[in-house]
């Protein structure tokens, strides 16, 4: 999950993703305890996603203007060197 994707979501959507991620982490931990988990790295990925969601929520709460991802500045026209043609 990318931070840019998360920054474009509304607060209710972020709360839903947070709840889903916590439930998924619980299920993975339960599977690991019962010996059913095949890929242990799934837990790490879910924890990273969870941290990104929480970071986005806290940043949005602190500064609502940052809730929308900032747009990239428009490219500036390049200056021509002396002696270059306008071809």
Protein Blocks (a to p, Z undefined) as FASTA:
>chain_A
ZZklmmmpcfklmmmmmmmmmmmmmmmmmmmmnopafblmlmmmmmmmmmmmmmmmmmmm
mmmmlmpccdddddddddddehiacZZ
